[in-house]
């Protein structure tokens, strides 16, 4: 009987201990505060290759029990992240994720190329090439130069190569200089990197070369031009019976203007006598522009009261007290189809004409 009582007492004590443990208040739990939200607060989301930016994250609520943030990258070949520090690896985009207490926040980071610390530049691709020249017409045998603009301005290789669709019409060299070959149209292409731009260049036929004979030398020490005109008030001395100054075939026309009675004589060149202070004029004319060069000497001795001068187009010369009468002089001018030689007290030795370029 006593044994039974001892067992019952032990069971009662055990039951009392169980009730004590089971009745513990729930308010006595460990007190953890769960994370409700994660926010990435950084505004800088662009980084260059080889450089870094630091992202920051905010965990809510402020009294969350575990506010530890872990960071991951969607593409570690573009950008890596450790403790919020993002390193650009290569150009592209990667999504960076911040996680805390089962909550996540993401941001897209753009990686751009940049110069490395070693000074070697990472390749910056050409995005556009544009031919900027406005002149797109050329005459066969002549040239124009095209120019091209490459974007971006800091592209690694901005070299432009040029090509023509038809070199029988137009050729183009490495500098963009286009040479017209024959009448027609050719497409000129500029290429930089993998980008191209093209423009049509029209080539016009060259003007037919002039058949006029304008390159003539009149040697006035030998005689007058075959077409040298005379007037009633102009006398040609007998010592110039044979007009051998220039070829018979040419397209320069001579006109002699004498202001009063003149005698044209051979004095080792064309010289006018019986003159006064008035000037005598020879006009040369042609159907197109030409240059004229006159070789001459001063015919008489210097005198203060006498004018000895010559004008060839817009060029002129006159005798001074120290002028060397034995010396030959020249004047050259370009004529717009007409050139006038005005002279007084002069001796013309040679008149040379050439077609203007």
HUQUI-V103729 format. One record per pair of residues at least 24 apart in sequence whose C-alpha atoms are under 6 Angstrom apart, sorted by the first residue. I is the first residue (numbers start at 1). GAP is how many residues later the second one is. D is the distance in Angstrom with one decimal. If there is no record, write none. Layout:
[[I GAP D] [I GAP D]]
This chain:
[[32 33 5.4] [33 31 4.8] [33 32 4.8] [34 30 5.5] [35 25 5.8] [35 29 5.4] [35 66 5.3] [36 24 5.6] [37 66 5.9] [38 66 5.8] [38 67 5.7] [39 66 5.7] [45 64 4.9] [46 63 5.6] [46 64 4.8] [46 65 5.9] [47 41 5.9] [47 64 5.0] [48 40 5.7] [48 63 5.3] [48 64 4.6] [48 65 5.5] [48 66 5.7] [49 39 4.4] [49 40 5.2] [49 41 5.5] [49 63 5.9] [49 64 5.0] [49 65 5.7] [50 38 5.3] [51 36 5.8] [51 37 5.8] [52 34 5.4] [52 35 4.4] [53 32 5.9] [53 33 5.3] [54 30 5.5] [54 31 4.3] [54 32 6.0] [55 29 4.8] [68 32 5.8] [69 30 5.4] [69 31 4.8] [70 28 5.7] [70 29 5.2] [71 26 5.6] [71 27 4.8] [72 24 5.7] [72 25 5.2] [123 33 5.5] [124 31 4.8] [124 32 4.9] [125 30 5.7] [126 25 5.8] [126 29 5.6] [126 67 5.6] [127 24 5.7] [128 67 5.8] [129 67 5.8] [130 67 5.6] [136 65 4.9] [137 64 5.6] [137 65 4.8] [137 66 5.9] [138 42 5.9] [138 65 5.0] [139 41 5.8] [139 64 5.4] [139 65 4.6] [139 66 5.9] [139 67 5.7] [140 40 4.1] [140 41 4.9] [140 42 5.4] [140 64 5.9] [140 65 5.4] [140 66 5.2] [141 39 5.3] [141 40 5.9] [142 37 5.8] [142 38 5.7] [143 35 5.4] [143 36 4.4] [144 33 5.7] [144 34 5.3] [145 31 5.4] [145 32 4.1] [145 33 5.8] [146 30 4.9] [159 33 5.8] [160 31 5.4] [160 32 4.8] [161 29 5.7] [161 30 5.2] [162 27 5.6] [162 28 4.7] [163 25 5.7] [163 26 5.3] [164 24 4.6] [213 37 4.8] [213 38 5.3] [214 37 5.8] [214 140 5.4] [214 141 5.3] [215 138 5.3] [215 139 4.2] [216 136 5.8] [216 137 5.2] [217 135 4.4] [218 27 4.9] [218 28 4.7] [218 132 5.6] [218 133 5.1] [219 26 4.8] [219 131 4.8] [220 25 5.5] [220 49 5.1] [220 50 5.9] [220 129 5.1] [220 130 5.3] [221 47 5.1] [221 48 4.3] [221 128 5.6] [233 28 4.6] [234 27 5.7] [234 28 4.9] [234 29 5.8] [235 28 4.6] [236 27 5.8] [236 28 4.8] [237 28 5.1] [252 33 5.7] [252 34 5.2] [253 31 5.5] [253 32 5.2] [254 29 5.8] [254 30 4.9] [255 27 5.6] [255 28 4.9] [256 26 4.7] [257 24 5.1] [269 78 5.7] [269 79 5.3] [269 80 4.7] [270 77 5.5] [270 78 4.9] [271 76 4.8] [279 64 5.3] [279 65 5.1] [280 62 5.6] [280 63 5.4] [281 60 5.5] [281 61 4.4] [282 58 5.8] [282 59 5.1] [283 56 5.8] [283 57 4.4] [284 54 5.7] [284 55 5.2] [285 52 5.5] [285 53 4.4] [286 51 5.2] [287 50 6.0] [288 49 5.0] [289 46 5.6] [289 47 4.7] [289 48 4.5] [289 67 5.5] [290 44 5.9] [290 45 5.3] [290 64 5.4] [290 65 4.3] [290 66 4.4] [291 42 5.7] [291 43 4.2] [291 44 5.6] [291 62 5.6] [291 63 5.3] [291 65 5.9] [292 40 5.6] [292 41 5.6] [292 60 5.6] [292 61 4.5] [293 38 5.6] [293 39 4.2] [293 58 5.9] [293 59 5.2] [294 36 5.4] [294 37 5.4] [294 56 5.8] [294 57 4.7] [295 34 5.6] [295 35 4.5] [295 54 5.4] [295 55 5.0] [296 32 5.7] [296 33 5.4] [296 51 5.6] [296 52 4.5] [296 53 5.2] [297 31 5.3] [297 50 5.2] [298 27 5.4] [298 48 4.9] [299 46 5.6] [299 47 4.9] [299 48 5.5] [308 36 5.3] [308 37 4.7] [309 34 5.7] [309 35 5.5] [310 32 5.6] [310 33 4.3] [311 30 5.7] [311 31 5.1] [312 28 6.0] [312 29 4.7] [313 26 5.6] [313 27 5.5]]
